[in-house]
């Protein structure tokens, strides 16, 4: 081909190609509304996942505070149980618990329903942006709720510490977390009868904490007190071996509670999340002051363990109504919870129910108070409905836990031998030491 002709054709081909491109139909750009909806969905979902790992961190908090408030010779046992509970809770929730707690329309207004075994997200957008109105995906919903599930058995762990067989506790956890908790959760959060009756529990003062507290009470009663706790009618203190670790545990729990309550808004709504953060914080702070003042006045000395439990009492107390309670009301609720937890600890010692970490006082007693307080202070909540809910959950969770503990006691056994208890569960149950190389002086 003639070079001059080629040079002439090249620019003509370029011009023709450009003209064709400019004349082509452009792809439809997403609308402003679609872009905004997608961005909001992403932001909501991210906040829910952040809340999930905040709740997950609470299991480390439970591990630390339970370990710190118990004896050094039982440290491995406490840690082992807390690790096992996370795995048991998540796996049983995946296998059936999620579909018991959230059975869909089948559970509307009822007492029990089952959506099937396993977890499986709806196809396409139905499991993503359309799943919860753009708030989070199906998978996010499952993993957030799964982090709550194990918490109920973790509460029980502290109350039965230092004398329960680890195998028996593991079996108890499978049934309590796998069946009792999701059925109780379905009644309110799954759209069951309690929800239809107007019972209000925003993030679980009853559904999580009182349910776990009822299990803790049943376990402490069936097991009986630790050796040497009550001697000749007197209460003999058995001191925790590591208060710095217990304090770290309390702060980890407080930190995680921002996901526990903040995530229960079920979106990243700025107004809802920020209000819940404020009421949660003020409730905890008031719980600290309430427990500190009460212990200082009555015992004449400020008690650190009571202050730690005061913070948790305030958090448990505010959890039921954190989204509908005003900030100033949250101070009242948390402050009363801090006072209540002090007297609850004394009461359970008086009736010889041994709870090494105060779990029953914190989670059951203050869970009941927080649920009732929501009816007293919360806009739209009813005291009568709250009382009915409290009674119904107690009538279900306590007998269920009693049956499980008695069944274990009279089959495989529930309590370790006297020799194992005195020597420590670390050696007796695990053949291990948490502080190998250090001499532990009694």
C-alpha positions as CSV (number, residue, x, y, z in Angstrom):
1,X,0.0,0.0,0.0
2,X,1.2,3.5,-0.8
3,X,2.7,5.1,2.4
4,X,1.0,8.4,1.7
5,X,-2.4,6.7,1.5
6,X,-1.7,4.8,4.7
7,X,-0.9,8.0,6.5
8,X,-4.1,9.5,5.3
9,X,-6.3,6.5,6.4
10,X,-5.0,6.3,10.0
11,X,-6.4,9.6,11.2
12,X,-9.6,9.0,9.4
13,X,-10.0,5.6,11.2
14,X,-9.3,7.3,14.5
15,X,-11.9,10.0,13.9
16,X,-14.5,7.3,12.8
17,X,-13.8,5.3,16.0
18,X,-14.2,8.3,18.2
19,X,-17.4,9.3,16.5
20,X,-18.8,5.8,17.0
21,X,-17.9,5.9,20.7
22,X,-19.6,9.3,21.2
23,X,-22.7,8.1,19.5
24,X,-23.0,4.9,21.6
25,X,-25.8,4.6,24.2
26,X,-24.2,5.2,27.6
27,X,-24.7,2.7,30.4
28,X,-27.4,3.8,33.0
29,X,-25.6,5.4,36.0
30,X,-27.1,4.5,39.4
31,X,-29.5,7.1,40.7
32,X,-28.7,9.4,43.7
33,X,-31.3,7.5,45.7
34,X,-29.8,4.1,44.8
35,X,-26.3,5.2,45.7
36,X,-27.4,6.7,49.0
37,X,-29.3,3.5,49.9
38,X,-26.3,1.3,49.1
39,X,-24.0,3.6,51.2
40,X,-26.4,3.5,54.1
41,X,-26.7,-0.3,53.9
42,X,-23.0,-0.6,54.0
43,X,-22.6,1.8,57.0
44,X,-25.4,0.0,58.9
45,X,-23.9,-3.4,58.2
46,X,-20.4,-2.3,59.2
47,X,-21.7,-1.0,62.6
48,X,-23.5,-4.3,63.2
49,X,-20.3,-6.2,62.6
50,X,-18.4,-3.9,64.8
51,X,-21.0,-4.5,67.5
52,X,-20.6,-8.2,67.0
53,X,-16.9,-8.2,67.8
54,X,-17.5,-5.9,70.7
55,X,-19.9,-8.5,72.2
56,X,-17.3,-11.2,71.4
57,X,-14.8,-9.3,73.5
58,X,-17.2,-9.6,76.4
59,X,-16.3,-13.3,76.7
60,X,-12.7,-12.3,77.4
61,X,-14.2,-9.9,80.0
62,X,-16.1,-12.7,81.7
63,X,-13.0,-14.9,81.6
64,X,-11.0,-12.2,83.4
65,X,-13.4,-11.2,86.0
66,X,-14.4,-14.8,86.9
67,X,-10.7,-15.8,87.1
68,X,-9.8,-12.8,89.2
69,X,-12.6,-13.3,91.7
70,X,-11.8,-17.0,92.3
71,X,-8.8,-18.9,93.7
72,X,-5.6,-19.3,91.8
73,X,-5.9,-23.1,91.9
74,X,-9.0,-23.0,89.7
75,X,-7.8,-20.6,87.0
76,X,-7.3,-23.1,84.2
77,X,-10.8,-24.5,84.9
78,X,-12.4,-21.1,84.7
79,X,-10.7,-20.2,81.4
80,X,-11.4,-23.6,79.9
81,X,-15.2,-23.2,80.5
82,X,-15.3,-19.8,79.1
83,X,-13.5,-20.9,75.9
84,X,-15.8,-23.9,75.5
85,X,-18.9,-21.8,76.0
86,X,-18.2,-19.6,73.0
87,X,-17.7,-22.6,70.8
88,X,-20.8,-24.5,72.1
89,X,-23.0,-21.4,71.9
90,X,-22.0,-20.5,68.3
91,X,-22.3,-24.1,67.0
92,X,-25.6,-24.9,68.6
93,X,-27.0,-21.6,67.4
94,X,-25.9,-22.4,63.9
95,X,-27.3,-25.9,64.0
96,X,-30.8,-25.0,65.3
97,X,-30.8,-22.2,67.8
98,X,-31.1,-19.3,65.3
99,X,-34.1,-21.0,63.7
100,X,-35.7,-21.6,67.1
101,X,-35.2,-18.0,68.2
102,X,-36.2,-16.5,64.8
103,X,-38.6,-18.9,63.1
104,X,-40.3,-16.2,61.1
105,X,-44.1,-16.0,60.7
106,X,-44.5,-19.4,62.2
107,X,-43.6,-18.0,65.6
108,X,-45.9,-14.9,65.5
109,X,-47.6,-14.6,68.9
110,X,-46.7,-18.2,69.9
111,X,-44.6,-20.1,72.4
112,X,-42.5,-22.3,70.2
113,X,-41.7,-22.7,66.5
114,X,-38.8,-24.1,64.5
115,X,-37.6,-22.9,61.1
116,X,-35.4,-25.9,60.3
117,X,-31.8,-27.0,60.9
118,X,-28.8,-25.1,59.8
119,X,-28.3,-21.6,58.4
120,X,-28.7,-20.6,54.8
121,X,-29.0,-17.0,53.5
122,X,-31.8,-16.1,51.0
123,X,-30.5,-15.8,47.4
124,X,-29.3,-12.5,46.0
125,X,-30.6,-9.2,47.4
126,X,-33.1,-11.0,49.7
127,X,-30.2,-12.0,51.9
128,X,-28.4,-8.7,51.5
129,X,-29.8,-5.2,51.2
130,X,-33.5,-6.4,51.3
131,X,-33.0,-8.7,54.3
132,X,-33.6,-6.2,57.1
133,X,-34.7,-3.1,55.3
134,X,-31.1,-2.1,54.4
135,X,-29.8,-2.5,58.0
136,X,-27.7,-5.6,57.7
137,X,-27.3,-8.9,55.9
138,X,-28.6,-12.4,56.9
139,X,-25.1,-13.5,57.8
140,X,-24.6,-10.4,60.0
141,X,-27.9,-11.1,61.7
142,X,-26.8,-14.6,62.5
143,X,-23.3,-13.8,63.8
144,X,-24.5,-10.9,65.9
145,X,-27.2,-13.0,67.6
146,X,-24.8,-15.9,68.0
147,X,-22.5,-13.8,70.1
148,X,-25.4,-13.2,72.5
149,X,-26.3,-16.9,72.8
150,X,-23.2,-18.1,74.7
151,X,-23.5,-15.2,77.2
152,X,-26.3,-17.0,79.1
153,X,-24.2,-20.0,80.0
154,X,-21.2,-17.7,80.8
155,X,-23.3,-16.2,83.5
156,X,-23.9,-19.6,85.0
157,X,-20.2,-20.4,84.9
158,X,-19.3,-17.8,87.5
159,X,-22.0,-18.9,90.0
160,X,-21.0,-22.6,89.9
161,X,-17.2,-22.0,89.8
162,X,-14.7,-23.9,91.9
163,X,-16.7,-27.1,92.5
164,X,-18.5,-28.3,89.3
165,X,-17.2,-31.0,87.0
166,X,-16.1,-29.6,83.7
167,X,-17.8,-32.4,81.7
168,X,-21.1,-31.8,83.4
169,X,-20.9,-28.1,82.9
170,X,-20.2,-28.6,79.2
171,X,-23.3,-30.9,78.8
172,X,-25.4,-28.4,80.7
173,X,-24.2,-25.6,78.4
174,X,-25.2,-27.5,75.3
175,X,-28.8,-27.9,76.5
176,X,-29.2,-24.5,78.2
177,X,-27.7,-22.5,75.4
178,X,-29.1,-24.7,72.6
179,X,-32.7,-25.0,73.8
180,X,-33.6,-22.8,76.8
181,X,-32.1,-19.6,75.6
182,X,-33.4,-19.6,72.0
183,X,-36.9,-20.5,73.2
184,X,-36.9,-17.7,75.7
185,X,-35.5,-15.3,73.1
186,X,-38.2,-16.3,70.6
187,X,-40.9,-15.2,73.0
188,X,-39.9,-11.6,72.6
189,X,-37.3,-11.0,69.9
190,X,-38.7,-13.7,67.6
191,X,-42.2,-12.2,67.7
192,X,-43.7,-14.6,70.2
193,X,-46.3,-14.3,72.9
194,X,-44.3,-11.9,75.1
195,X,-43.8,-9.5,72.2
196,X,-47.5,-9.6,71.5
197,X,-48.3,-9.0,75.1
198,X,-46.3,-5.8,75.2
199,X,-43.3,-7.0,77.1
200,X,-40.3,-4.8,76.5
201,X,-36.7,-5.8,76.6
202,X,-34.5,-3.8,74.3
203,X,-31.2,-5.7,74.7
204,X,-31.7,-8.5,77.2
205,X,-32.0,-7.5,80.9
206,X,-34.4,-10.5,81.1
207,X,-33.8,-12.4,77.9
208,X,-30.0,-12.8,78.4
209,X,-29.1,-11.7,81.9
210,X,-32.1,-13.0,83.9
211,X,-32.3,-16.2,81.9
212,X,-28.6,-16.8,82.7
213,X,-29.2,-15.7,86.3
214,X,-32.0,-18.2,86.8
215,X,-29.7,-20.9,85.5
216,X,-26.9,-19.6,87.9
217,X,-29.3,-19.7,90.8
218,X,-30.4,-23.3,90.0
219,X,-26.8,-24.4,89.7
220,X,-25.7,-22.9,92.9
221,X,-28.6,-24.5,94.8
222,X,-28.1,-28.0,93.4
223,X,-24.3,-27.9,93.9
224,X,-24.3,-26.4,97.3
225,X,-21.6,-24.1,98.8
226,X,-17.8,-24.5,98.5
227,X,-16.0,-26.3,101.3
228,X,-15.3,-23.8,104.1
229,X,-17.6,-21.0,102.8
230,X,-20.1,-21.3,105.7
231,X,-18.7,-22.5,109.0
232,X,-20.8,-22.7,112.2
233,X,-23.3,-20.2,110.9
234,X,-20.7,-17.7,109.8
235,X,-19.8,-16.5,106.3
236,X,-16.1,-17.1,105.7
237,X,-14.8,-15.0,102.8
238,X,-12.9,-16.9,100.1
239,X,-11.0,-14.1,98.4
240,X,-10.3,-13.9,94.7
241,X,-6.6,-14.2,93.9
242,X,-6.2,-11.4,91.3
243,X,-8.2,-8.2,91.6
244,X,-6.2,-6.4,88.9
245,X,-7.4,-9.1,86.5
246,X,-10.9,-8.8,87.7
247,X,-10.8,-5.1,87.2
248,X,-9.6,-5.6,83.6
249,X,-12.5,-8.0,83.1
250,X,-15.0,-5.4,84.3
251,X,-13.7,-2.8,81.9
252,X,-13.7,-5.3,79.0
253,X,-17.3,-6.1,79.8
254,X,-18.2,-2.4,79.9
255,X,-16.4,-1.8,76.6
256,X,-18.2,-4.7,75.0
257,X,-21.5,-3.5,76.3
258,X,-21.4,-0.7,73.8
259,X,-21.8,-3.4,71.1
260,X,-24.3,-5.3,73.3
261,X,-26.6,-2.3,73.7
262,X,-25.5,-0.2,70.7
263,X,-25.8,-3.0,68.3
264,X,-29.3,-3.8,69.6
265,X,-30.5,-0.6,67.8
266,X,-30.1,-3.0,64.8
267,X,-28.8,-0.2,62.5
268,X,-26.2,2.6,62.6
269,X,-28.9,5.2,63.2
270,X,-27.0,8.2,64.7
271,X,-29.7,9.2,67.1
272,X,-30.5,5.8,68.4
273,X,-26.9,4.6,68.8
274,X,-25.7,7.8,70.5
275,X,-28.6,7.8,72.9
276,X,-28.0,4.2,73.9
277,X,-24.2,4.9,74.4
278,X,-25.1,7.8,76.8
279,X,-27.7,5.8,78.8
280,X,-25.4,2.8,79.0
281,X,-22.5,4.9,80.2
282,X,-24.5,6.8,82.8
283,X,-26.1,3.6,84.1
284,X,-22.8,2.0,84.6
285,X,-21.3,5.0,86.3
286,X,-24.2,5.4,88.6
287,X,-23.9,1.7,89.4
288,X,-20.3,2.2,90.5
289,X,-21.3,5.1,92.8
290,X,-24.3,3.3,94.2
291,X,-22.3,0.2,95.1
292,X,-19.3,2.3,96.3
293,X,-21.4,4.5,98.6
294,X,-23.4,1.5,100.0
295,X,-20.3,-0.6,100.8
296,X,-18.4,2.3,102.2
297,X,-21.3,3.3,104.5
298,X,-22.2,-0.2,105.7
299,X,-18.8,-1.9,105.8
300,X,-16.9,1.2,106.7
301,X,-14.4,0.4,104.0
302,X,-14.7,0.8,100.2
303,X,-14.9,-2.7,98.6
304,X,-13.4,-3.0,95.1
305,X,-15.2,-6.3,94.3
306,X,-18.5,-4.6,95.1
307,X,-17.6,-1.6,92.9
308,X,-16.8,-3.9,90.0
309,X,-20.1,-5.7,90.4
310,X,-21.8,-2.2,90.8
311,X,-20.6,-1.3,87.3
312,X,-22.0,-4.5,85.9
313,X,-25.2,-4.1,87.9
314,X,-25.7,-0.7,86.4
315,X,-25.1,-2.1,82.9
316,X,-27.5,-5.0,83.4
317,X,-30.1,-2.6,84.8
318,X,-30.1,-0.2,81.9
319,X,-30.0,-2.8,79.2
320,X,-33.8,-3.5,79.0
321,X,-34.7,0.1,78.3
322,X,-31.5,1.8,77.1
323,X,-33.3,3.1,74.0
324,X,-36.4,4.5,75.7
325,X,-35.0,5.7,79.0
326,X,-33.8,9.4,79.3
327,X,-30.2,10.0,80.3
328,X,-31.2,11.3,83.7
329,X,-33.5,8.3,84.3
330,X,-30.6,6.0,83.5
331,X,-28.7,7.5,86.4
332,X,-31.5,6.6,88.7
333,X,-31.8,3.1,87.4
334,X,-28.1,2.4,87.5
335,X,-27.7,4.0,90.9
336,X,-30.4,1.8,92.4
337,X,-28.9,-1.3,90.7
338,X,-25.6,-0.5,92.4
339,X,-27.3,-0.4,95.8
340,X,-29.4,-3.5,95.1
341,X,-26.4,-5.6,94.1
342,X,-24.7,-5.0,97.4
343,X,-27.7,-6.2,99.4
344,X,-28.3,-9.1,97.1
345,X,-24.8,-10.4,97.6
346,X,-25.4,-10.2,101.4
347,X,-28.8,-11.9,101.1
348,X,-27.5,-14.9,99.1
349,X,-24.7,-15.3,101.6
350,X,-27.3,-15.2,104.4
351,X,-29.3,-18.0,102.9
352,X,-26.1,-19.9,102.2
353,X,-26.3,-19.8,98.4
354,X,-22.6,-19.6,97.4
355,X,-21.9,-17.5,94.3
356,X,-18.2,-16.9,94.0
357,X,-18.4,-13.9,91.6
358,X,-21.8,-12.4,92.5
359,X,-23.3,-13.5,89.1
360,X,-26.8,-14.2,90.6
361,X,-26.9,-10.7,92.2
362,X,-25.7,-8.9,89.1
363,X,-27.5,-10.7,86.3
364,X,-30.7,-12.1,87.9
365,X,-31.6,-9.5,90.6
366,X,-30.5,-6.5,88.6
367,X,-31.9,-7.9,85.4
368,X,-35.3,-8.1,87.1
369,X,-34.9,-4.6,88.5
370,X,-33.9,-3.2,85.0
371,X,-36.8,-4.9,83.3
372,X,-39.2,-3.5,85.9
373,X,-37.6,-0.1,85.8
374,X,-38.3,0.0,82.0
375,X,-42.0,-0.3,82.8
376,X,-41.7,2.5,85.4
377,X,-39.7,5.0,83.4
378,X,-39.8,3.9,79.8
379,X,-42.2,5.6,77.4
380,X,-44.7,3.2,76.1
381,X,-43.7,0.3,78.4
382,X,-46.2,-1.2,80.9
383,X,-45.4,-2.2,84.4
384,X,-48.0,-5.0,84.3
385,X,-46.6,-6.4,81.0
386,X,-43.1,-6.2,82.5
387,X,-44.1,-8.1,85.6
388,X,-45.8,-10.8,83.6
389,X,-42.7,-11.2,81.5
390,X,-40.4,-11.4,84.5
391,X,-42.6,-14.1,86.1
392,X,-43.0,-16.1,82.9
393,X,-39.2,-16.1,82.2
394,X,-38.5,-17.2,85.7
395,X,-41.1,-19.9,85.6
396,X,-39.5,-21.3,82.5
397,X,-35.7,-20.8,82.9
398,X,-35.4,-21.8,86.6
399,X,-37.2,-25.1,86.4
400,X,-35.5,-26.0,83.1
401,X,-32.0,-25.4,84.7
402,X,-33.0,-27.3,87.8
403,X,-34.0,-30.3,85.7
404,X,-30.7,-30.2,83.8
405,X,-28.6,-29.9,86.9
406,X,-30.5,-32.7,88.8
407,X,-30.4,-34.9,85.8
408,X,-26.6,-34.5,85.7
409,X,-26.2,-34.9,89.4
410,X,-28.0,-38.3,89.5
411,X,-26.4,-39.7,86.3
412,X,-22.8,-38.7,85.6
413,X,-22.4,-36.6,88.7
414,X,-22.2,-32.8,89.1
415,X,-19.6,-31.9,91.8
416,X,-16.0,-32.8,92.0
417,X,-14.7,-34.8,94.9
418,X,-13.6,-33.2,98.2
419,X,-10.0,-34.0,97.4
420,X,-10.2,-32.3,93.9
421,X,-12.0,-29.2,95.3
422,X,-9.4,-28.7,98.1
423,X,-6.5,-29.4,95.7
424,X,-7.9,-27.2,93.0
425,X,-9.8,-28.1,89.8
426,X,-6.8,-27.2,87.6
427,X,-4.9,-30.3,88.8
428,X,-8.0,-32.5,89.5
429,X,-9.9,-31.7,86.2
430,X,-7.2,-30.7,83.8
431,X,-3.8,-31.9,85.2
432,X,-2.5,-28.4,84.6
433,X,-1.4,-25.3,86.4
434,X,-2.1,-21.7,85.4
435,X,1.0,-20.4,87.3
436,X,3.5,-23.2,86.8
437,X,6.8,-22.5,88.5
438,X,5.2,-20.3,91.2
439,X,4.6,-21.4,94.7
440,X,1.0,-20.7,95.7
441,X,0.9,-20.0,99.5
442,X,-2.5,-20.7,101.1
